[in-house]
Amino acid sequence: MQAVESQPADHAGIRLTDIPALTDLLDSRGAIGALVARHLGARTRPVRMILFDKSTATN
C-alpha cells in the first residue's frame, strides 16, 4: 500500500493521525477496524503503526 510505503523505514511506531489513506481501512467501520471493533467496541481507533523491515538484508 502506497500510504505505508511512503513512511520512513527507519522509524518504528509512527502515529497514524496524519495518514488519511489508512483511515477508511482502519476506522471502526473499515475492513480491518471493524474486526477489532467487534471485540473492543465501536469507539476503538488506531493510534500507532509499527513498521518492521523483514527483508533478507536485515534478517
N, C-alpha and C positions, 0 to 999 in steps of 0.2 A: 504494500500500500504506500503510495507516494507520501502521505502525511507522516508516516513513520520514517520512511527513508530520508526525509528532509531534516530530521532531528539529528543533533550532534551525536556521533557514535561514541564519543569519549566521556559522556555524562550519563550516569545511571540515575534513575528517579526523577526524570523530567516531569514537571507538573503538566496536567492535561488542559488547564484552563484556557490556554491560547491556541488550541489546535481544533478549529471548527470542523475540519473534515472528519474528525473522530466522534463528534457529538452525536450524530444520528446513530452510529453503531453502538456506542457505549451508554447512551442515555437509558434510563429505566424503561423506556418504550422501544428502544432499539434492539437489533437482533441479538447482541451479546448482553447488553444491560438488562434486558427482560429476563434472561435466565437467572441472573443474580438477584434481581428484584423479586422474583418469585419466592426466593428463600429469605431475603433480608428486608423486603418491603419496598414500596414504590418510591420512598424518599432516598433510596440508595443512589449514590453518584460516584463516579470515578474521581480519584484525587491524585493519583500518581501512576506513571507508566515507568517500567524498568526495562531498559534496553540491554540485551546481552549479545555480545559478539561471539557467536558459536561457530565461527569459520574454522577450517582446518589450520589456519595460520596461528590462531590463538589457543587452540586446544593442545 
